[in-house]
Amino acid sequence: MFDNYFRKDIPWGGQVLTLETGKIARQADGAVMARLGDTIVLCTVVGSRSVKPGQDFFPLTVNYQEKAFAAGKIPGGFFKREGRPSEAETLVSRLIDRPIRPLFPEGFRNEVQVIATVLSHDLENDPDIVAMVGCSAALTLSGIPFFGPVGAARVGYIDGAYVLNPTLAQRKLSKLDLVVAGTAEGVLMVESEASELSEEVMLGAVEFGHKSFQPVIEGIIALAEVAAKEPWPLAEEDPAQAALKARIAELGRAQMAEAYRITEKLARQKAVGEVKKAVLATLEAEGADTAAAKGLLKELEAEVVRNAILDTGIRIDGRDTKTVRPIVAEVGVLPRAHGSALFTRGETQALCVATLGTGQDEQIVDALTGEYREDFMLHYNFPPYSVNETGRMGSPGRREIGHGKLAWRAIHPVLPEKEKFPYTLRVVSEITESNGSSSMATVCGTSLALMDAGCPLARPVAGIAMGLIKEERGFAVLSDILGDEDHLGDMDFKVAGTEAGVTSLQMDIKITSITFDIMRTALAQAREGRLHILGEMAKAISGARTEMAATAPRITVITVPKDKIREVIGTGGKVIREIVEQTGTKIDIEDDGTIKIAATSTEATQAAIDRIRGIVAEPEVGVIYTGKVVKTAEFGAFVNFLGARDGLVHISELANDRVAKTTDVVKEGDVVKVKVLGFDDRGKVKLSMRVVDQATGADITDQVGERRPRPPREEGEERPRRERRDRRED
């Protein structure tokens, strides 16, 4: 039945990577079941046979989805089925998209959809790498025009050595989490988080990963030789296109070059738009194909900008290739925020706001690997006004999630340990202006805002975006790229780190690949720019504030015996809720007896500590405590002391003189001083008021003496009724 079933086993990093096709999803243009260990991902590709009329872009969609059954789980929530993509799924979708997108032919406009579905997760091998390889194989087999295949690998750095595809357990020990993808010729994409590693170590990791996935590329090629479908025919170049391109250059090259000499973004965009409008109007009057002309105008625009940089070394805004735009860094710009910063670099600006929370504010993430809590969140927002546009406002898109995670990776390695700074951290970056490198502005602004909030970062972090113009006659690496340089260039290479080393590196290549010599040049130039930016940031703030904002919670950590946690919580949480309500604090209790108390005033914190200490403290014989009468009875009064401890003051211990009725001495709600006499055979506390001076709290046992015994009864004398009752109660 499965006549076209093929399988390829590829030895890889001490394991076997298996690629299967022809058995599942046979109606897709390309379908591959990729397996590493017991992690299995089904990767499918479908392409449209025709192009939508008037479409001038390549509509590629990549969807990565995790099924709960892959880890033997049932989805949470009311509906009990997978819903909208999680942040992790969105990030992996981008991870797959970025290296394959540049490998489709220029001018290819057919819609292509790539879907990767996680069917099994062994909780050791991360499915993201398996999905990247599987999608590359599916595209290679599909017949859709694709200049692949692409290989991918994860690289760790443990004890000074690179590790290929570290397991989830090994990644916890690694100083590096780097994903690299590329072709046999070079690298196309890098995504990483690092613990302040040097540029040499980072470049070595990329080279190690590129070399390590070559067997995967060779295996995909071998599978394609027996299983690939007939390639789609590519549309032949229309001779009229060449003539139209020449006419557009004749009409607009000089004017376009003049427009790109304007250094201010909005004015430049307006001038470029007028040039395009004039050229299209002339072509329309001549009866030319204006739909095709729009795409050719973009090519002319790129040609003008790229050649100007290579010929003169001068960029759109007048800078040379290494100069960073002017920087203004400010902190404390929002009076009620726990920490805030405004970071402006040229025409890019980020308003970053840090908020300190407690354990109750941690994000609960339900992942295939299990539920975990995240105590650092960084949310990036890109409103349309930041680029002088109107647009949809709603939930974050893939770009916003991706940029936020990039900044998160840059900051995460320098955050203090939880024991040193026991706060949940949330930073929001609002991009208020944008002309390139807004994600790196977010890194800089986040670092400033956290220090303004009093978060003791190991060192300040800065980020810079590098660009590339590469032609046969040479190349130029650009520091701190503009939006137009990103759009018209060949590389978007973002580097973030401290003065000690790199914390995050992200690279996307728009051409087939770049050499390691270019990467080495870009890393060295990025370090120069990063150190310059750190110097400018230090003018605003160079380290964490020693005093937090008045509106920020103060967290105090205490510990109690683990066997006392139940008493602090109380039945159904009654005790801890009462403490929280009465003191106005937030309290987190951990299983090891650690208790974190958050409040905006020291008085509230101390009140909560006193209540908790009182609950867990053990009464000591002979010690005097202050308590509250919670109940009266004929035989005495019950007094609550030490928070949640009750003891009995027998009627005979209420006063030195004989007491007829308990309520003659105390009533419910009275605050009294009591001394612990001991414990009865059931462990109940026996208290006395008569041996304590109620005014001063002093012990007056020596003054009042021991309770005088009753005189002996004559033979046959009836025992007084109250004495009979006292004996029963005793």
Legacy VTK file of the C-alpha trace (Angstrom):
# vtk DataFile Version 3.0
C-alpha trace
ASCII
DATASET POLYDATA
POINTS 730 float
0.000 0.000 0.000
2.849 2.368 0.785
4.747 1.899 -2.480
6.497 5.247 -2.205
7.669 4.810 1.378
11.296 5.762 1.956
13.378 6.070 5.094
16.781 7.535 5.824
18.697 6.969 9.073
21.391 9.551 9.770
23.922 8.994 12.603
24.116 12.372 14.341
25.738 13.405 17.587
25.634 9.945 19.139
21.991 9.405 18.145
20.121 8.450 14.987
18.053 11.037 13.142
15.354 9.298 11.099
13.531 10.862 8.147
10.519 9.006 6.711
8.259 9.895 3.784
5.487 8.275 1.769
3.418 6.812 4.615
1.676 9.734 6.348
0.137 12.877 4.819
0.650 11.587 1.273
-1.549 14.249 -0.325
0.732 17.069 0.761
3.343 18.227 -1.748
5.986 17.199 0.739
5.662 15.305 4.035
8.425 14.034 6.303
8.255 12.350 9.674
11.407 13.406 11.520
12.525 11.533 14.621
15.350 11.972 17.122
15.192 9.664 20.117
11.483 9.434 20.884
10.772 12.999 19.758
8.743 12.892 16.533
7.592 15.818 14.363
5.395 15.563 11.270
6.421 18.224 8.737
4.280 19.024 5.702
4.513 21.460 2.801
1.832 22.561 0.339
2.252 25.158 -2.396
-0.303 26.897 -4.573
0.016 26.191 -8.313
-0.945 29.725 -9.293
-0.207 33.260 -8.180
-2.968 35.593 -7.057
-3.434 38.481 -9.479
-1.503 41.600 -8.500
0.457 39.861 -5.739
3.911 41.449 -5.374
5.292 39.509 -2.395
6.046 35.898 -1.448
3.288 34.573 0.889
5.138 31.994 3.000
3.438 30.803 6.191
5.084 28.563 8.790
3.059 27.032 11.616
4.656 24.979 14.379
2.200 23.325 16.753
2.590 21.140 19.830
-0.048 18.535 20.608
-0.586 17.821 24.295
-0.809 14.090 23.633
2.842 14.223 22.519
3.815 14.284 26.199
0.871 12.244 27.499
-1.054 15.283 28.682
-4.576 16.666 28.396
-4.807 20.393 27.624
-5.848 22.647 30.484
-8.763 25.057 30.389
-12.465 24.595 29.938
-12.467 23.342 26.325
-9.718 20.749 26.796
-8.238 21.201 23.338
-5.310 23.067 21.853
-6.110 26.721 21.222
-4.203 29.674 19.846
-0.416 29.277 19.489
1.579 29.696 22.665
4.537 32.056 22.815
6.888 29.073 22.497
5.075 27.799 19.383
5.219 31.261 17.813
8.950 31.527 18.466
9.673 28.124 16.911
7.519 29.040 13.892
9.804 32.045 13.384
12.852 29.847 13.937
11.796 27.588 11.041
10.737 30.475 8.795
13.900 32.556 8.991
16.446 30.168 7.357
14.127 28.811 4.643
12.643 32.116 3.430
15.830 33.363 1.645
16.132 30.090 -0.308
13.083 30.503 -2.503
13.780 31.935 -5.970
13.623 35.693 -6.405
10.295 36.589 -7.948
8.554 33.403 -6.742
5.057 34.481 -5.630
3.152 31.209 -5.165
1.677 30.782 -1.687
3.489 28.155 0.400
2.399 26.781 3.768
4.698 24.794 6.042
3.215 22.986 9.066
5.241 21.187 11.736
3.246 19.119 14.259
4.878 17.635 17.354
3.489 14.104 17.761
5.839 12.801 20.451
8.197 14.436 22.941
10.656 12.308 24.911
11.452 15.197 27.299
15.121 14.968 26.300
15.389 16.064 22.668
13.821 19.433 21.963
11.426 19.208 18.995
12.429 22.606 17.558
15.618 21.289 15.898
13.802 18.169 14.714
11.075 20.376 13.214
13.595 22.605 11.404
15.303 19.610 9.825
11.996 17.919 8.976
10.599 21.043 7.274
13.790 21.448 5.261
13.498 17.827 4.107
9.798 18.207 3.239
10.542 21.286 1.104
13.402 19.503 -0.630
11.146 16.558 -1.524
8.109 18.639 -2.512
9.231 19.817 -5.944
8.506 23.427 -4.936
11.388 25.678 -6.047
13.719 25.729 -3.039
17.488 26.188 -3.017
18.040 23.961 -0.011
18.318 21.777 1.891
18.893 23.508 5.207
20.512 21.923 8.235
20.113 23.031 11.858
21.648 22.254 15.242
21.641 23.412 18.840
25.001 24.100 20.460
25.729 24.162 24.189
28.898 25.168 26.031
29.629 23.088 29.131
32.945 23.079 31.017
34.717 24.860 28.169
33.572 22.425 25.467
30.902 22.672 22.770
28.059 20.157 23.002
25.905 19.198 20.009
22.157 19.119 20.643
22.347 19.077 24.462
19.418 17.435 26.221
17.025 19.466 28.341
18.972 18.408 31.448
22.322 19.407 29.898
20.972 22.797 28.839
20.526 23.716 32.503
24.298 23.328 32.955
25.267 25.120 29.757
26.567 28.682 29.509
25.219 28.878 25.962
21.996 28.027 24.172
22.611 28.626 20.470
20.591 27.479 17.458
22.278 27.742 14.067
20.874 26.917 10.625
22.309 27.108 7.162
23.211 25.404 3.922
26.316 23.439 3.011
27.945 26.709 1.949
27.262 28.906 4.953
25.122 30.134 7.806
21.657 31.627 7.352
20.320 32.065 10.875
21.583 32.211 14.472
19.572 32.586 17.679
21.242 32.440 21.078
21.453 33.257 24.768
24.861 33.290 26.449
26.404 33.929 29.842
28.679 36.831 28.835
30.839 34.761 26.493
33.532 36.232 24.276
33.070 36.912 20.573
35.599 34.151 19.843
33.567 31.568 21.782
30.348 32.653 20.081
31.862 32.469 16.601
33.376 29.097 17.453
29.943 27.830 18.468
28.466 28.917 15.132
31.288 27.184 13.238
30.893 24.047 15.383
27.155 23.935 14.706
27.572 24.528 10.968
30.079 21.716 10.688
27.935 19.412 12.837
24.801 19.574 10.677
26.558 18.756 7.389
25.684 15.021 7.737
22.031 16.066 8.027
22.192 18.006 4.759
23.882 15.060 3.060
21.188 12.712 4.405
18.366 14.928 3.082
20.022 15.024 -0.331
20.321 11.231 -0.312
16.630 10.909 0.569
15.694 13.383 -2.177
17.542 11.327 -4.782
15.019 8.500 -4.319
11.898 10.270 -3.018
11.764 13.818 -4.424
8.915 14.836 -6.714
9.407 16.450 -10.090
10.509 20.063 -9.653
8.048 22.780 -10.548
8.964 24.709 -13.681
10.207 28.208 -12.960
8.651 31.060 -14.878
10.948 32.219 -17.630
12.156 35.784 -17.482
10.020 38.056 -19.591
12.177 39.995 -22.098
9.846 42.942 -21.602
10.957 43.078 -17.967
14.501 44.004 -18.921
13.270 46.836 -21.084
10.908 48.045 -18.364
13.712 47.926 -15.810
15.950 50.033 -18.032
13.164 52.572 -18.589
12.527 52.860 -14.821
16.227 53.463 -14.215
16.234 56.132 -16.894
13.238 57.877 -15.353
14.070 57.580 -11.673
17.691 56.713 -10.842
18.986 60.256 -10.472
15.897 61.455 -8.599
15.998 58.406 -6.305
19.642 59.038 -5.482
18.831 62.662 -4.690
15.929 61.653 -2.410
18.215 59.302 -0.472
20.546 62.165 0.350
17.882 63.484 2.748
18.932 62.403 6.251
15.599 62.862 8.096
13.439 59.740 7.831
9.943 61.137 7.185
11.175 63.764 4.756
13.229 61.123 2.927
10.274 58.738 2.719
8.108 61.519 1.330
10.685 62.362 -1.336
11.162 58.715 -2.324
7.391 58.309 -2.537
7.114 61.295 -4.868
9.808 59.850 -7.132
7.968 56.543 -7.349
4.673 58.289 -7.980
6.148 60.346 -10.807
7.781 57.315 -12.456
4.575 55.257 -12.268
2.547 58.141 -13.711
4.908 58.360 -16.691
4.860 54.592 -17.237
1.075 54.505 -17.014
0.876 57.214 -19.685
3.191 55.103 -21.833
0.953 52.044 -21.373
3.505 50.013 -19.349
2.687 47.310 -16.801
2.553 49.368 -13.594
2.049 46.286 -11.397
5.411 44.899 -12.526
6.917 48.372 -12.322
6.265 48.595 -8.567
8.504 45.613 -7.909
11.190 46.928 -10.238
11.104 50.288 -8.462
11.953 48.486 -5.206
14.922 46.904 -6.967
16.072 50.316 -8.193
15.723 51.714 -4.680
17.902 48.940 -3.256
20.473 49.358 -6.026
20.806 53.097 -5.407
21.260 52.735 -1.646
23.630 49.758 -1.795
25.888 51.191 -4.489
26.124 54.534 -2.697
27.366 52.839 0.461
29.885 50.642 -1.366
31.133 53.518 -3.538
31.407 56.259 -0.923
31.261 54.571 2.484
28.617 57.146 3.424
25.177 55.940 4.500
21.651 57.286 4.101
21.813 59.550 7.151
25.341 60.762 6.471
27.201 58.436 8.853
30.167 56.245 7.995
29.874 52.476 8.403
30.950 52.349 12.078
29.394 55.418 13.702
26.475 54.921 16.113
23.621 57.434 16.009
23.393 60.064 18.802
22.118 58.595 22.072
20.125 60.132 24.907
19.434 57.912 27.945
17.122 58.991 30.772
15.817 57.187 33.867
13.036 57.850 36.364
10.797 59.388 33.706
7.535 58.026 35.202
6.900 59.078 38.826
4.691 56.148 39.905
6.565 53.357 38.144
8.978 51.175 40.107
11.583 51.822 37.409
11.471 53.573 34.042
13.784 54.666 31.249
13.570 56.491 27.953
16.250 55.385 25.512
16.600 57.403 22.301
19.060 56.491 19.551
18.662 58.653 16.481
15.042 58.295 15.351
14.468 55.110 17.373
13.053 55.441 20.870
11.931 52.955 23.528
10.041 53.763 26.723
10.785 50.875 29.091
8.960 50.410 32.395
9.922 47.901 35.087
7.477 46.580 37.681
8.442 44.557 40.758
6.050 41.865 41.923
5.884 38.865 44.229
5.696 35.136 43.690
1.959 35.504 43.151
2.749 37.492 39.993
4.850 34.766 38.347
3.642 33.525 34.975
2.512 29.893 35.015
3.533 28.197 31.759
1.952 24.886 30.771
4.551 23.375 28.427
4.968 19.871 27.018
7.922 19.415 29.347
5.721 20.234 32.345
4.353 23.234 34.161
6.844 25.825 35.326
6.847 29.407 36.623
8.522 32.348 34.946
9.659 35.202 37.192
11.011 37.498 34.438
8.734 38.769 31.685
9.614 41.240 28.940
6.847 42.491 26.669
7.633 44.465 23.517
4.949 46.607 21.850
5.200 48.269 18.448
2.262 50.669 18.005
1.655 51.982 14.471
2.209 55.625 15.454
5.891 54.827 16.013
6.379 54.780 12.234
3.787 57.436 11.364
1.184 54.890 10.278
-2.315 53.825 11.161
-2.944 50.163 11.864
-4.578 47.450 13.891
-4.249 47.485 17.661
-4.664 44.138 19.388
-2.789 41.162 20.728
0.953 40.994 19.918
1.987 39.584 16.571
4.858 37.247 15.749
7.291 40.120 15.319
6.476 41.624 18.713
6.793 38.252 20.434
10.080 37.559 18.680
11.625 40.940 19.460
10.513 40.688 23.079
12.108 37.256 23.447
15.345 38.482 21.876
15.570 41.268 24.452
14.614 38.772 27.191
17.531 36.528 26.208
19.898 39.493 26.288
18.935 40.529 29.831
18.245 37.144 31.432
21.907 36.062 31.937
22.721 39.111 34.104
19.699 39.003 36.414
20.439 38.453 40.127
19.722 35.144 41.797
16.293 34.801 43.346
17.762 34.539 46.839
19.465 37.906 46.401
16.554 39.747 44.797
13.325 37.795 45.440
11.082 39.695 43.049
9.042 38.797 40.005
10.111 41.191 37.241
8.030 42.509 34.361
9.352 45.007 31.836
7.216 46.579 29.126
8.924 48.237 26.173
6.766 50.702 24.269
8.409 51.654 20.982
7.458 55.310 20.629
9.604 55.983 17.545
11.227 53.558 15.139
13.849 53.819 12.451
15.682 50.543 12.883
17.094 48.560 15.830
14.042 48.934 18.073
14.711 45.516 19.643
18.205 46.637 20.614
16.809 49.896 21.975
14.566 47.683 24.102
17.620 45.864 25.458
19.263 49.151 26.443
16.051 50.617 27.893
15.270 47.455 29.851
18.718 47.444 31.430
18.282 51.083 32.477
14.741 50.582 33.804
15.713 47.561 35.905
18.626 49.432 37.468
16.309 52.370 38.113
13.999 49.947 39.941
16.859 48.776 42.168
17.425 45.412 40.465
21.131 44.588 40.932
22.133 43.423 37.442
25.553 41.798 37.216
26.443 44.467 34.643
24.514 46.834 32.338
23.540 45.380 28.953
23.483 47.142 25.592
22.538 45.953 22.127
23.392 46.967 18.581
22.074 45.867 15.182
24.581 45.289 12.395
23.852 45.265 8.664
25.600 44.057 5.522
25.838 45.179 1.923
27.450 42.410 -0.131
28.134 42.461 -3.856
30.662 40.682 -6.044
32.944 43.729 -5.879
33.042 43.788 -2.071
31.070 44.162 1.127
30.434 46.691 3.865
29.399 45.933 7.458
27.173 48.655 8.920
26.871 49.480 12.635
23.523 50.534 14.130
21.458 50.110 10.981
18.458 52.199 9.955
15.140 50.703 8.942
15.857 51.257 5.248
19.291 49.640 5.590
17.671 46.625 7.239
15.043 46.418 4.495
17.458 46.907 1.569
20.496 45.111 3.034
21.633 41.491 3.139
21.922 40.864 6.873
20.298 41.723 10.172
22.866 40.820 12.831
21.916 41.794 16.394
24.474 41.545 19.197
23.749 42.294 22.855
26.019 42.035 25.842
27.965 43.664 28.632
31.495 44.972 28.761
32.509 41.428 29.763
30.937 39.531 26.865
27.990 38.593 24.666
24.631 37.669 26.209
22.604 37.273 23.017
23.261 36.992 19.325
20.672 36.848 16.544
21.436 36.755 12.855
19.238 36.573 9.767
20.702 36.440 6.279
18.688 37.455 3.220
21.165 36.005 0.720
22.180 32.353 0.378
24.870 32.596 3.087
27.784 34.641 4.419
31.348 33.676 5.241
32.790 33.367 8.708
35.220 36.181 7.873
32.246 38.526 7.452
30.800 37.298 10.745
34.119 37.875 12.479
34.264 41.435 11.138
30.672 42.091 12.206
31.271 40.779 15.749
34.384 42.914 16.218
32.621 46.018 14.909
29.592 45.252 17.091
31.782 45.109 20.200
33.121 48.588 19.495
29.603 49.916 19.094
28.317 48.114 22.190
31.026 49.573 24.421
30.260 53.050 23.083
26.541 52.621 23.854
27.313 51.351 27.373
29.320 54.518 27.958
26.383 56.686 26.893
23.991 54.702 29.105
26.289 55.158 32.110
25.693 58.906 31.896
22.113 58.240 33.053
22.767 55.435 35.566
25.705 53.074 35.986
24.360 50.615 38.561
21.263 49.621 40.478
19.765 52.161 42.852
20.217 51.322 46.520
16.753 52.678 47.379
13.698 51.380 45.613
10.713 53.539 44.677
8.219 54.293 47.426
5.525 52.490 45.430
7.582 49.300 45.103
6.957 46.382 47.454
9.649 45.465 49.974
10.108 41.717 50.237
11.346 40.239 53.486
12.285 36.570 53.637
11.920 34.491 56.806
11.980 30.760 57.416
9.872 28.549 59.620
10.081 24.830 60.409
8.503 22.782 57.641
6.223 21.034 60.125
4.762 24.441 61.044
3.709 25.421 57.503
0.288 23.858 57.971
-0.337 25.957 61.071
0.655 29.164 59.271
-1.682 28.396 56.389
-4.555 27.183 58.551
-7.544 25.082 57.571
-8.452 25.974 53.993
-5.978 28.874 54.124
-7.988 30.659 56.809
-5.028 31.773 58.934
-2.849 33.108 56.125
-5.778 34.917 54.511
-6.540 36.597 57.819
-2.913 37.734 58.191
-2.880 39.122 54.630
-6.167 40.981 55.084
-5.281 42.451 58.456
-1.712 43.498 57.621
-2.180 44.487 53.970
0.745 42.351 52.826
1.307 39.684 50.178
2.701 36.425 51.486
4.224 33.514 49.541
4.919 30.242 51.352
7.230 27.631 49.853
7.446 23.944 50.689
10.855 24.275 52.347
9.514 26.708 54.952
10.654 29.884 53.173
8.123 32.692 53.581
8.308 35.883 51.519
6.420 38.899 52.858
5.839 41.831 50.504
4.551 45.217 51.639
5.064 48.894 50.897
5.676 49.764 54.575
7.964 48.327 57.230
5.136 48.456 59.783
2.952 46.114 57.714
5.873 43.766 57.159
6.689 43.632 60.861
3.055 43.033 61.787
2.932 40.029 59.461
6.255 38.718 60.768
5.039 39.000 64.347
1.865 37.083 63.516
3.777 34.314 61.783
6.454 34.105 64.476
3.719 33.886 67.053
2.100 30.960 65.255
5.270 28.914 64.914
6.762 29.771 68.331
6.438 27.204 71.137
5.243 28.426 74.572
7.934 28.330 77.252
7.162 27.541 80.873
7.685 30.559 83.085
7.519 33.079 80.225
4.953 35.888 80.280
2.970 36.627 77.086
0.360 39.142 76.041
-2.862 37.514 74.926
-6.504 38.086 74.177
-9.477 36.489 75.910
-11.361 34.592 73.208
-13.863 32.677 75.376
-15.090 32.556 78.978
-16.566 29.627 80.851
-17.600 28.823 84.426
-14.255 27.184 85.067
-12.013 29.876 83.562
-11.013 31.844 80.464
-9.380 30.811 77.193
-6.648 33.182 76.108
-5.145 33.365 72.621
-1.454 34.218 72.567
1.517 33.689 70.242
-0.719 34.301 67.268
-2.747 31.099 67.099
-2.025 29.433 70.424
-4.792 29.065 73.025
-4.365 28.321 76.727
-6.648 28.061 79.759
-6.515 30.400 82.717
-8.346 28.384 85.357
-10.757 30.400 87.499
-8.410 29.804 90.414
-5.578 31.534 88.462
-7.539 34.624 87.425
-6.762 36.544 90.608
-5.116 35.992 93.974
-8.430 36.359 95.752
-11.260 33.893 95.371
-13.298 34.534 92.181
-16.986 33.769 92.130
-17.523 34.193 88.363
-15.022 34.298 85.520
-16.701 37.360 84.021
-16.132 39.232 87.271
-12.466 39.443 86.233
-12.311 39.170 82.409
-14.579 39.341 79.411
-14.160 38.247 75.799
-11.896 40.639 73.906
-9.863 41.733 76.931
-6.106 41.950 76.440
-4.293 40.363 79.370
-0.862 39.290 80.534
-0.438 35.568 81.202
2.320 33.325 82.457
2.791 29.763 81.222
2.547 27.377 84.177
2.972 24.179 82.221
1.058 21.644 80.158
-1.589 19.092 81.076
-1.450 15.434 80.078
-3.056 16.295 76.719
-0.490 18.970 75.858
-2.868 21.858 76.589
-1.261 25.034 77.938
-2.018 26.045 81.532
-1.844 29.803 82.136
-2.025 32.152 85.103
-3.012 35.815 85.400
-2.779 36.161 89.154
1.036 35.943 89.206
1.431 38.729 86.611
1.078 42.450 87.256
-1.487 43.335 84.592
-0.327 46.945 84.434
3.404 46.352 84.003
3.550 42.718 82.891
5.966 41.940 85.737
6.149 38.515 87.352
4.817 38.859 90.959
4.883 35.195 91.955
7.115 35.949 94.922
4.696 38.610 96.138
1.475 36.622 95.969
3.000 33.291 96.823
1.575 29.944 95.971
-2.166 29.458 95.848
-3.234 28.632 99.463
-4.736 25.158 99.703
-8.299 24.823 100.919
-8.623 24.043 104.632
-9.265 20.337 105.323
-12.934 19.354 105.655
-14.341 17.921 108.794
-15.363 14.288 108.604
-18.764 14.027 106.927
-18.680 17.627 105.670
-20.289 17.964 102.229
-17.990 19.170 99.454
-19.036 22.642 98.236
-20.802 22.589 94.884
-18.223 24.802 93.156
-15.365 22.717 94.513
-17.007 19.592 93.097
-17.333 21.368 89.776
-13.674 22.523 89.869
-12.489 19.006 90.458
-14.528 17.763 87.529
-13.102 20.441 85.267
-9.552 19.731 86.442
LINES 1 731
730 0 1 2 3 4 5 6 7 8 9 10 11 12 13 14 15 16 17 18 19 20 21 22 23 24 25 26 27 28 29 30 31 32 33 34 35 36 37 38 39 40 41 42 43 44 45 46 47 48 49 50 51 52 53 54 55 56 57 58 59 60 61 62 63 64 65 66 67 68 69 70 71 72 73 74 75 76 77 78 79 80 81 82 83 84 85 86 87 88 89 90 91 92 93 94 95 96 97 98 99 100 101 102 103 104 105 106 107 108 109 110 111 112 113 114 115 116 117 118 119 120 121 122 123 124 125 126 127 128 129 130 131 132 133 134 135 136 137 138 139 140 141 142 143 144 145 146 147 148 149 150 151 152 153 154 155 156 157 158 159 160 161 162 163 164 165 166 167 168 169 170 171 172 173 174 175 176 177 178 179 180 181 182 183 184 185 186 187 188 189 190 191 192 193 194 195 196 197 198 199 200 201 202 203 204 205 206 207 208 209 210 211 212 213 214 215 216 217 218 219 220 221 222 223 224 225 226 227 228 229 230 231 232 233 234 235 236 237 238 239 240 241 242 243 244 245 246 247 248 249 250 251 252 253 254 255 256 257 258 259 260 261 262 263 264 265 266 267 268 269 270 271 272 273 274 275 276 277 278 279 280 281 282 283 284 285 286 287 288 289 290 291 292 293 294 295 296 297 298 299 300 301 302 303 304 305 306 307 308 309 310 311 312 313 314 315 316 317 318 319 320 321 322 323 324 325 326 327 328 329 330 331 332 333 334 335 336 337 338 339 340 341 342 343 344 345 346 347 348 349 350 351 352 353 354 355 356 357 358 359 360 361 362 363 364 365 366 367 368 369 370 371 372 373 374 375 376 377 378 379 380 381 382 383 384 385 386 387 388 389 390 391 392 393 394 395 396 397 398 399 400 401 402 403 404 405 406 407 408 409 410 411 412 413 414 415 416 417 418 419 420 421 422 423 424 425 426 427 428 429 430 431 432 433 434 435 436 437 438 439 440 441 442 443 444 445 446 447 448 449 450 451 452 453 454 455 456 457 458 459 460 461 462 463 464 465 466 467 468 469 470 471 472 473 474 475 476 477 478 479 480 481 482 483 484 485 486 487 488 489 490 491 492 493 494 495 496 497 498 499 500 501 502 503 504 505 506 507 508 509 510 511 512 513 514 515 516 517 518 519 520 521 522 523 524 525 526 527 528 529 530 531 532 533 534 535 536 537 538 539 540 541 542 543 544 545 546 547 548 549 550 551 552 553 554 555 556 557 558 559 560 561 562 563 564 565 566 567 568 569 570 571 572 573 574 575 576 577 578 579 580 581 582 583 584 585 586 587 588 589 590 591 592 593 594 595 596 597 598 599 600 601 602 603 604 605 606 607 608 609 610 611 612 613 614 615 616 617 618 619 620 621 622 623 624 625 626 627 628 629 630 631 632 633 634 635 636 637 638 639 640 641 642 643 644 645 646 647 648 649 650 651 652 653 654 655 656 657 658 659 660 661 662 663 664 665 666 667 668 669 670 671 672 673 674 675 676 677 678 679 680 681 682 683 684 685 686 687 688 689 690 691 692 693 694 695 696 697 698 699 700 701 702 703 704 705 706 707 708 709 710 711 712 713 714 715 716 717 718 719 720 721 722 723 724 725 726 727 728 729
